[in-house]
């Protein structure tokens, strides 16, 4: 199986769902996304270490703490996203990638292209969000 995909290739509904090319395309897309997040994360970490000095002015210190807090929240989101990307890569390996966890039906290629970590079809996702809203309103 080839892991390199032609840069102009886009998955199409005209081909068998999750064929070798599509699987390679989504694997490559997920790995590139993870790589970008890790690079950004390293930059954030190095920025946090550079900023690790005490500022004499209380307003500067407060501003610096706010920035630091925001960067730490961003890092936490990135960590969770990497975990979802890793889970998607595992699904590629076990052959369940691209299929809805709830119904077992294929997730649309457009949805996977826009959100490669999707685990639910649009219909199942909408049902899930409606249930969440109902419980949240209680």
C-alpha positions in Angstrom: 0.0 0.0 0.0 1.4 3.4 -1.0 1.3 6.1 1.7 2.1 8.9 -0.8 -0.9 10.5 -2.5 -0.8 12.7 -5.5 -1.1 16.3 -4.3 -4.0 17.0 -6.7 -6.0 13.9 -5.6 -9.4 14.6 -3.9 -11.5 11.6 -2.7 -14.6 11.2 -4.9 -18.0 9.5 -4.5 -17.3 7.9 -7.9 -14.8 5.5 -6.4 -15.2 2.7 -3.8 -15.5 4.1 -0.3 -12.3 3.9 1.7 -10.3 2.4 -1.1 -6.5 2.4 -0.8 -6.1 5.9 -2.2 -8.7 7.4 0.1 -7.2 5.7 3.1 -3.8 7.0 2.2 -5.2 10.5 1.5 -6.8 10.7 5.0 -3.8 9.1 6.7 -1.5 11.8 5.1 -4.0 14.6 6.0 -4.2 13.5 9.6 -0.4 13.1 10.0 0.2 16.5 8.4 -2.4 18.1 10.8 -0.7 16.4 13.8 2.7 17.6 12.6 1.5 21.2 12.3 -0.1 21.1 15.8 3.1 19.6 17.3 5.3 22.3 15.6 2.9 25.0 16.9 2.9 23.4 20.4 6.8 23.5 20.5 6.7 27.2 19.5 4.2 27.9 22.3 6.3 26.0 24.8 9.4 27.9 23.8 7.5 31.2 24.0 6.2 30.3 27.5 9.8 29.6 28.6 11.1 32.9 27.2 8.4 34.8 29.0 9.2 33.1 32.3 10.6 36.3 33.9 9.0 38.5 36.6 7.8 41.8 35.4 8.0 44.7 37.9 4.9 46.5 36.6 1.7 45.0 38.0 -0.3 45.7 34.8 2.5 44.1 32.6 2.5 41.1 35.0 -1.3 40.7 34.8 -1.2 41.0 31.0 1.6 38.4 30.9 -0.4 36.0 33.2 -3.5 36.4 31.0 -1.5 35.6 27.9 0.1 32.6 29.6 -3.3 31.3 30.7 -4.6 31.6 27.2 -1.6 29.8 25.7 -2.0 27.0 28.3 -5.7 26.6 27.4 -4.7 26.5 23.7 -2.1 23.8 24.5 -4.7 21.7 26.3 -7.0 22.0 23.3 -4.2 21.0 21.0 -3.4 18.0 23.3 -7.0 16.8 23.1 -7.0 17.3 19.3 -3.8 15.2 18.9 -5.5 12.5 20.9 -8.5 12.6 18.5 -6.1 12.5 15.5 -4.3 9.5 17.0 -7.7 7.8 17.5 -8.6 8.5 13.9 -5.2 7.0 12.8 -6.0 3.9 14.9 -9.4 3.6 13.1 -7.5 3.8 9.8 -5.3 0.9 10.9 -8.3 -1.3 12.1 -10.4 -0.5 9.1 -13.2 1.4 10.9 -12.2 4.9 9.7 -14.9 6.7 7.8 -17.8 4.8 9.2 -20.2 6.3 11.7 -19.7 4.9 15.3 -23.5 5.0 15.9 -24.9 3.6 12.7 -22.0 1.9 10.9 -22.9 3.9 7.7 -20.2 5.7 5.7 -19.5 9.3 6.8 -19.6 11.6 3.8 -16.3 12.3 2.1 -17.0 16.0 2.3 -17.5 15.8 6.0 -14.3 13.7 6.4 -12.4 16.1 4.3 -13.6 19.1 6.4 -13.2 17.2 9.7 -11.0 14.2 9.3 -11.5 13.2 13.0 -15.2 12.9 12.6 -16.7 9.7 14.2 -20.3 10.4 13.4 -22.3 11.0 10.2 -23.9 14.4 9.9 -27.3 12.9 10.8 -26.0 11.1 13.9 -24.1 14.2 14.9 -27.2 16.3 14.7 -29.2 13.7 16.8 -26.4 13.8 19.3 -26.4 17.6 19.5 -30.2 17.7 19.8 -30.0 15.3 22.8 -27.3 17.4 24.4 -29.5 20.5 24.0 -32.5 18.7 25.6 -30.4 17.6 28.6 -28.7 21.0 28.9 -32.1 22.8 29.0 -33.2 20.7 32.0 
